[in-house]
Amino acid sequence: MESHKQISQRKAAVELPLYVRFEEADMFAILTVPEEPAKGVGVVIAHGRSDQQSCHRNQVSARFARALAGRGFHVVRFDYPGLSDSSGVSRGFALGISHDREIVSIVNDLRRRGIERIFLVGYCIGGRSALAALDHLTGIEGVVMVTSPLRAPAREAAFLRAIYSRSGGAAEQDGARRSTLRKLSLRLLSVGSKLNPSVEDPIDPMIRRRLAKLMDSNGAALLLYGDTDTYSDEAREFMARIAGDQKFNGVSLNDKTPEPMHGFLSVPAQEAFLHITLEWLSAKAAAASVDNR
């Protein structure tokens, strides 16, 4: 395992600043180009909070990108609109806000540069956004979600349950008496709770659906948490719920690191993230290369 100092000293041959157009904004990004023979595989890193920049705390994302480039990956880290050197207006960060379309723009830019094979790495809300980007992308080989919350947004869930209650709780109620919004709430609730508001699944049904879609395309997913991280219990519950389901064989959980990883507040947490994710991405990219021969 490379030490914190060794990874910090690694420097890819080229780091190219660029701007990627998104709607009315230009997102600032850094493309790190491999110093070794390129694999033809790209990694897009998405951070998850307004106080984070593309380099992240102690330059952990920059060091991560350079270490990946040292293994032949092309890597893009970027700032969302309205943050750091990106133009535009920030849409904020919350459980119910997804930045999936921004990630799609970065992926498309990378593919225009000839990099077709892509992995996504997202921190916290960025992990949820990376997974949501699968609704608009094909050919994504893997997603890493680092300390991402997996539960459904509380206010959305409460709102839907309230509307469901007002509708009488019956799917067969006269359609003429239900508004379009009520019909939509019933449809959404049927995904997560099968029209039974007394049985609340704390895991966001969209997480399950998108992971299933990734598995259907022979992709893989890594859920990465520290043992005592805020959202680690949600991840363990999710893994317990899908245990034995062959459809989710490509989803793995690593939650054994004693240090909390959320926010990368300590050097040991940063080192653990770098080591675990580097090895996972390298192994998955190599396995996919063999499968594609």
Stockholm file with secondary structure:
# STOCKHOLM 1.0

chainA/1-293         MESHKQISQRKAAVELPLYVRFEEADMFAILTVPEEPAKGVGVVIAHGRSDQQSCHRNQVSARFARALAGRGFHVVRFDYPGLSDSSGVSRGFALGISHDREIVSIVNDLRRRGIERIFLVGYCIGGRSALAALDHLTGIEGVVMVTSPLRAPAREAAFLRAIYSRSGGAAEQDGARRSTLRKLSLRLLSVGSKLNPSVEDPIDPMIRRRLAKLMDSNGAALLLYGDTDTYSDEAREFMARIAGDQKFNGVSLNDKTPEPMHGFLSVPAQEAFLHITLEWLSAKAAAASVDNR
#=GR chainA/1-293 SS CCCHHHHHHCCCSEEEEEEEEETTEEEEEEEEECSSSCCSEEEEEECCSTTCCTTCGGGHHHHHHHHHHTTTEEEEEECCTTSTTCCSCCCCCCTTCCCHHHHHHHHHHHHHTTCCEEEEEEETHHHHHHHHGGGTCSCEEEEEEESCCCBCCHHHHHHHHHHHHHTTSCTTSCGGGSCHHHHHHHHHHHHHHTTCTTSCCCBCHHHHHHHHHHHHTTCEEEEEEETTCTTHHHHHHHHHHHTTCGGGTTEEEEEEESSCCGGGCSHHHHHHHHHHHHHHHHHHHHHHHHHTC
#=GC SS_cons         CCCHHHHHHCCCSEEEEEEEEETTEEEEEEEEECSSSCCSEEEEEECCSTTCCTTCGGGHHHHHHHHHHTTTEEEEEECCTTSTTCCSCCCCCCTTCCCHHHHHHHHHHHHHTTCCEEEEEEETHHHHHHHHGGGTCSCEEEEEEESCCCBCCHHHHHHHHHHHHHTTSCTTSCGGGSCHHHHHHHHHHHHHHTTCTTSCCCBCHHHHHHHHHHHHTTCEEEEEEETTCTTHHHHHHHHHHHTTCGGGTTEEEEEEESSCCGGGCSHHHHHHHHHHHHHHHHHHHHHHHHHTC
//
